[in-house]
Amino acid sequence: MIKSNIVFSSLKRTYKVLPIHFRKKSVFAVFLLLINSILEVAGLASILPLLTIILKENIIHTNEKINFFYNFFDFTNDNLFIVFIAGIVVVIIIIKNIFSLIISRYQIAFSFSIMENFALRLHKLYYEKGFIYFKQNNSNFIMRDTFGIPQRFASSIVMGIINLLNEFIVLILILIGIVLYSPGALMIISFTMLPVFLISYKLTKNKIKKIGEEINEVVPELNRNLVESVFGYVDILISGTFDFFYNKIKNKIKPYTNLRVKRSVFNLAPTKIIESSMVLSIFVIIFYGLFFMPEKENLISLIGIYTLAAYRIMPSINRIAVALNRITENQYNFDVIEQLNIEKNFNNENNLKEINFNNEISLKNVNFKYPEAKENILTNFNLKIKKGEIIGIIGKSGRGKTTLMNILLGLLEINSGNLEIDNVKLDKNTVNDWQKKLAYVQQEVYLLDASFAENIAFGLDKKEIDYDKLKKVVKSAGLEDFVKQLQEGLYSNVGQRGSKLSGGQRQRIGIARALYFGAEVLFFDEATSSLDEETEKEITKSIEKLSEKNLTMIIIAHRESTLKSADRIIKI
């Protein structure tokens, strides 16, 4: 039964996915949790003497311990003594709350440091899945898994467990106190509140779990539709298809709204249920006191103590219920997080090897097909490319031009045959060093929402950019005149996805990027196919000028006229 319990199951699964240093920290977090729980109860217990003095007449002088403190501080007025005790209680509560905040900050920081660790490791792990995985899966689902899931895991599972354990310990300590004062009162609480809580949770836990899974599925779909409508603004406007895309968003946002409403109601329900059961408990205690307690004063004390306990019990049970709901709702997080148990060492530097390119690239009897394809894209394919050679590749769509380029880029792993650079086989140990020697200019050059400088020196911090080198490559790529016209020059922002630039300017940034990083091999994947004829000629001339730099170039083009500078043209 314990194994199937969602709390124990979540604790076990969480501990299993935690790195060793986090497991050690979790022991300290549990210790602090215990301290925090004791402080909470101590703060509550400090009110009891004050309550006793107020409720019980003449207790100051009849109770030996209270009278000792009364005389020790030399009080002569009962009201002043009560005010003094109340002041002490206030100070205790304030100190308790300060320590509680410090402990809570550590627990929250611990939780979100786990999020940080998991998010970064998942990001690496998803990169390790490779090029085909990224091509076959929607980016919204990948972003959900690499950031959204770790965030929800930290806030809902880890913090949920911490809050649940903290409140559970507080609740147990309070109940022990009630038992010491009146065992009968505990029996009343057990038979009025506990069954209501357990039954309500059992009835709703499967629904809550299902809601969490459904929200997890619908959010990426909704994001995808929103992204499509934003980036497709011009096409949607011109084609008059706004209603179609609007309805796609509407069809996803409606179920999302309904799910969020259901989730909010389920999270609010425990408060109302607990409040009702608490009132029922008070009714039963009054009934019990009237018929089984001979002195009314004892009944008043019992109600006072129960009311004080309820002041803390009710929030505790409510927080336990909310934590249980969040843990239950977010069980799907484990499916993603547990992938880290089989995490590979991405680009392990101990295994990486250097690869030199001085003579030729060689494809020998290469066979390749995509995982879900029935037939090979390339069969027994052979090709040799000499260093400094310009190779043009043309052919009809779907014949394998881009596939061939992706193999040469080291993005696709061939099924059989060999890809060799200077007779050294390209594999997982050499591919990283090989890719450092390459540059890739595709039809849609990927641009950051940043400056020209940052887009050309792609992946470098502003402080790391060599601006003398940058100016040279800008000139070589034919961007110099355009950049000079801009008010901020190389510091000018290119807009989201290069929205402030023409197609030709985006291509030139791609060329400048290749030159900046000193690439030995340049790949052009139909880089001019989306350009007008005049711009295409200009970009082609820029590519021809690159041939003077003794660079090896592989150019995919849809027209032979683009390949005037090619040494060889291969038709696929």
N, C-alpha and C positions, 0 to 999 in steps of 0.2 A: 504493500500500500504506500509506503514511504517513497519507493522508487517512482511510482506513478504520480505522486504529489507534485504539482507544478512548481512549488517553491523549492523543494529539494532537488527536483530535476533541473531547474534553472540554476541553482547554486552549483550543482555538479558540472553542468555544461559550461557555465561561466568560468569556473576555476580551471577547467580543462583547456580553454582557449587563451587564458591569461599567460603572457610570457612570465618566466621565472621571477624577474625582478618585481613584477606587479603582484605576483603571489605573495612575496615577502611583505610588500606594502599593504596588501589586503589584511594581513594579520594585525598590523598596527591600526588599520582603519576599523577593524572589528573591536580592538581594545578601546579606541576612542569612542566607538559607538556605545560600548558598555558604560564608559565614564559619563557620556552625555545622558544616557538613560537614567543613571543614578542621580545626576544633577537635576534632571527634570522632576524626579520623585522627591528629592530633597527639597526643592523649591516648593512643591505642593505640600509636603509634610510640615514645612515651616509655618504654614497658615493655621495648622491644627491647634497649636496653643492659643493663638489669638481667637480662634473660633470658640474654643472651650471657655476662655475667660469671658467672652461676650455672652455666650448662651447659658452658662451655668452660674446661677446667682451665688455670690459670696465665695466662689472657688478660689479667689486670690488668697484668702485667709485660711481656708480649710485644707487646701492642697499643700502638702509639705514642701514639694519642690518649687512650686510657683511662689509660695510665701517666702522661701529662702531668697530667691532673686529679688522679690519685692523689698525685703529688708536689707539685702546686700547693697542695693543701689540707693537705699535710704529714702524710699518713696513714702509720702504721707497721704497721697491722693490717688484713689483707684483709677480715675479717668486718665490722669497723667501717665500712670503705669501702662494702661491699655494703649495709649498713644505711643509710648516708648516701644512697646512690643511690636506695634504696627510698623513703626519706623525701622526696627530691626528686620522685619519681614520684607519690607520694601528693598532694603540694602541687599539682603540675601537673594531676592528675585533678580535684581539688577546684575549682581555678580554672576549668578547662574546663567543669565541670558548672554552676558559678554563671553563667558567660556563656551556656551552653546554655539554662539555665532562663529567663534574661532574654530571649533571642532567641525561645524557644518561647512565652513569654507574649505577645510582640508578635505573633507569627504567629497565635496563637489569638484574640487580641483583634481582629486584622485580619479573620480569618475570620468572627467573630460580629458584627462591625460591618457586614459584608456582609449577614448574616442580618437584622439590625435594619433596614437600608435596604430590603431586598427585601420584608420582612414589611409594613412601613409602606406601601410603594408598591403592593404587591399589594392591601392593604386598600383603598386609594384606588381602584385600578383596578376592583376588584369592585363597589365602590359606583357607579362610573361605568357599569357594565353595566346598572344600572337596576332599577326596582321589579319588572318582570316576571321578570327573571333570578332575583332573590331568592325570588320566589314559586314558581318552577318547579324550583328546585334545593334539595336537602336541605342544611340548615345544617351538618351534620357534614362534608360534602364541601367546603363553602366554608371552614370553619375549618381543615380539613386543608390546603387550598391556600394560605391566607393566613398560616398560622403553621407548620404541620407541615412543609410542603415547604421553605420558606426555612431552617428549622432543620436539616433533613436535608441540604440543599444545602451549608450551611456546614460541618457536621461531617463529611459523607461525601465530597462532591465537592471543595470547596476545601481542607479539611484533608487529604483523601486525596491530592490532587495535591501539596501541600506535603510531606507525609511521603514520598510516593513519590520525588519529585525529590531530597529530602535523602538518603534511604537509597541512591538510585541513585548519587549523587555519591560518597558514602562508600564504596560497593562498588567503584566504578571506581578510586578512589584506593588502596584496599587491594590491589586486583588489580594495579595498576601497581607497587606495592611488592613484591608476590610475584614479578612478572615480572622485576624488577631483581635479585632474589635468586636465583630459579630459574625460568626459562622453562618447564621441563618440568612443574613443579608446576601452573602455570596451565593447561597443556594437559590435565592430569589433571582439574582442577576443571571445565574447559569441557566435557569429554566425560562427566563423571559427574553433575554437579549441574544444569547448564544445560538439557540435554534433558529431564530429569525434571520440572523446574519448568515449562518451556514446554508440554510435553505435558499435564501435569495442569491447567494454566490453560486451555488450548484446549478440553479435554474438559468443563470445568465452567462456562465463562464464560456460555454461553447459559442454562444452568440457573439460575445465580446471578441473571442479569438478569430471568428470568421470576419467580423467587421475590420479588424486589424489587417488581415490578409487581403481583403477587398480594397481597402484604402491604399495598401502597398502596390496593388496592381493598377489602380485607376489613376494615381498621381502621375506616373511617367507618361501615360497615354494623354492625359490632359496637358502636361507640359509640352509634349510633342506637337499637339495641335496648336498650342499657343505659339510655339517657335515657328511652325510652318506659316502661320498667319502673319507673324511679324516680318520674317525674312522674305516672304512671298508677297509683300505689300503691293509692289508695282504690278506683278503678274495678276494678282487677284483683282486689283482695281481695273486694269485694262480689259481683262477677260470677263468682267462682270460676274465673278463667281463668289462674291462676298458671302451671300446667303449660304452657299454650300459649306464654306469653312466656318462660318458663324454657327451653323447647325452642328458641325462636328464638335465644336467647343461646348455648345449647349448640351449635346447628348452625353458628354463626359462630366460636365460640371454639375449637372442635375443629380446623378447618382453619388457623386463626391459629396455634395451638400447633404443629401439624405443620410449618407454614412456618418458624416460629422455630427449631424443632429442626433442620430442614434447613439453614437459614442458619448456625446455630451450628456444625454439623458441617463445612460448607464453609469456615468461617473457621478452624476448628481443623486441618483437613486439611493446609494448607501446612506447619505446624510439624512434623507427623509425617513428611511427605514429605521435607522439607529435612533433618531429622535423619537419616533413613535414607540419603539421598544423601550426606550429610556423612560418615557412617561408611564408606560405600562408597569415598569419596574417600581416607580415611585408609588403608583396606585397600590401595588401588591405589598410594598413595604409599609405603607400607611395601614393597610388592612391587617398585616402581620403585627404591627405595633399596637394597634387598638385592642386586639384580641389576645395577644400573647405577651405583651409587656405591661407589667403592673403599674409602672410609673411613667407618666406622660413626659417627664423630663428626659428619660432615656430615649423615648420616641423622637423628641425634638433633636436630641444630639445625633441620633442615628440618621435622621433626615438631613441634618446639617452636614454630617460627614459624607453621606451618600451624594448630596448635592455638590460638595467640594470635589469628591472623586469623579462625579459625572462631568464636572467642568473640564477634567483632563481625560477621562475615559472616552467620552463621546468623540473628541477630535482624534484620539488614538485609533479607535475602531474605524472611524471614517477614513483616516489616512491608510490604515491597513487595507481597507476595502479598495481604495483608489489604487494603492500600490499593487494589490493582487490583480485588479483590472488591467493595469498597465503592463504588468509582467505577462499576463495571459494574452492580451491583445498583441503583444510584440514578440511572440514565440517565433514568428517567421524570420526574425533577425538572425537566429542561430543558423539557419540554412546558409546564409551568406558568410557570417563570421566564422563558422566552423571550417570553411575552406582554408583558413589560415593554418589549420592543423596539418595540411599537406603542402604548405607553402614551400616553394622552391627558392633557392638562393639566386635571385635575379642578378645576372651579369657578375657572377662571382669572380672577383679580380684575381683570385688564386689560380683560376683555370684559363683566364684569357691569354691569348697569344697574339703577338704582332704578325702582320702580314705585309709583305712588300710587293709593290707593283712596278716592275721595271721593264717587263717584256710583253706579256699577253694575258688576256682573260680567255678561258677555254671552257666551253660547254661540251661534255662528252656523253653521247647517248642518253640525253636527259628525257625522262618521262614525268609528266605531271598531270594530275587531275584534281579538281576540287572535291572535298569530302562528300558532297551530295550528288556529284555528277556521275553519269554512267560511263562516259567516254573520256579519254585523255584529251587535254587541250594541246599538249606537246607530246609527240611520240618519237623516241630515238632521235632527238634533235641535237645537232652538232653545230658549233659556231666558234670561230676564233676571232678575237679582236685584239689587234696590236696596239701597244701604247702609242698615243698620239694620233690614232686613227679616228676618223669621223664616220660613223655607221648610221645610215638611214634605214628605218624600218617602216614599210607600208603594207597595207592589207585591209581587207574588209573587216567590218566590226564582228567581234566574236571569234576571230581566228587565232587570238592568243598574243597580240602585240603587247598589250599592257601586262599580261601574265608573264611574258618573257622579261619585260623590264623589271617587274617586281621580283622575279627570281634573281636577276643580276644585282638588284638592290639588296638582296638578302632578306627580303620581307616574306618570301614564300620558300618553304623547304621542299625540295624536289623529292618525288617518290622513289626514283632510281636514277642511276647515272651520277655524274660528277660535275660540279662547278669548281674550277681551279683558277687560282691567280698565281702566275709564275710557278705552276705545277704543285702548288699547295692547296689542298682541298678546303673549300669554304664550309665551315661547320659552326656549331654553337660557340666554340672557343675562339674562332677567328673572325666571325661575322661582325662583332662590335668594332674591331680595329679597321676592318674593311669599310664599314659605313662611315667612319670618320674621314675617309678619303673621297667620299661621294657628295654630290649635290644633286638635288632633284627639283626641276622646275616643271610643275604640272599645269594643266589647263586652267585650274583655279588656284592660284598661288595663295597659300594660307597666310593671312596677315593678322597681326595683333592690333587691338584698338590702342595703338601707341604711336610714337614718332617714327619718322623715316629711319633714323639712326638705330632705334631699337628693333625695327623690322629687318633691317639689313644685317645687323650684328645679332641675329636671332638667338635668344636664350642667354644673352649676356646682360649683366647689370650695367646701368649707365656709366658707372665708375670704371668698368672694365673695358669700355669701348675705345679702340684706337682710332681717333678722329682723323689723323693724317692718312691712315690706311683707308678709312671710310670714304674720304674725299676722292681718292684715286679710283676706287671701285665704282663710285657714283659716276665718275667721268667715263670709265670704260663701259658702263652699262647704258650710257646715253641719257642719264637723268640729270646731269649737271645744270643745263639751262632751265629745266623745269623747277628744280629745287631753289635756284637763285631767285626766281620770281616770288617765292613764298616768303611771307613776312618773317617767319621763324626758321626758315631754311630747313636744315636736317632735323630740327627739333619740332617741326610741324607734325601734327597728328594726322594719320591717314584715314581715320574713321573706322567704325566697326566693319571688319572684313574688307577694308579698303574702300569704303563707300565714297570717299572724297576723290578717288582716283579713277582714271580710265583703265580699260582692259590692258592697253599697252604699257601703261605706267606700272601696273601691278606685275606684269611679266618682267619688266626691267628691274623691279625690286628683287624678284626671284633670281635674276642673273647676277645682280650686285651681291646678293647674299652668298651665292656660290663662289664668287670671286673673293669675297672678304675672308671666307674660311679656307681659302687656298685648296679647293677641291681638285683632285687629280683626274676624276672622271665626272662628267656632267651628263645628266639624263634630262631630256626634254620630252615630256609626254603630251603630244599634240598641243604644245604651248601656244601656238598661234591660231589654232582652229576656230576660236571664238572671236577673232579680231577681224576688223574690216581689212580690205585688200591693201590699202596704203600703210596701215599700222603693221600689218603682217610683213610687208616688205622691209619696214624699218627694223622690226625685231629680227628678221632673217639676216639683215646686214650686221646687226649687233652680234648675232651668233657666228656669222662668218668671220668677224674680227677676232672672236675668241680663238679661232683656229690658229691664229698667229702665235698664241701663247703655248702651243704644243700640248693642248689639253686633249684627252680622250673624250669623245662625245658620242652618245647614243641618242638618236633623235627619232621619235615616232611622229609621223606626219600623215595627213590624209591627202596631200598633194605633192607630187614629185618636184614641183617648182620650189618648194620650201627647202629642198635637199640639194641645192646647187653646189654647196660646199662639201657634200659628202664624198668620201673616198669610195664607198660601196653602198649600194642600196639593196636591202634584203626584202624580198616580197614573201609575206606569210599568208 
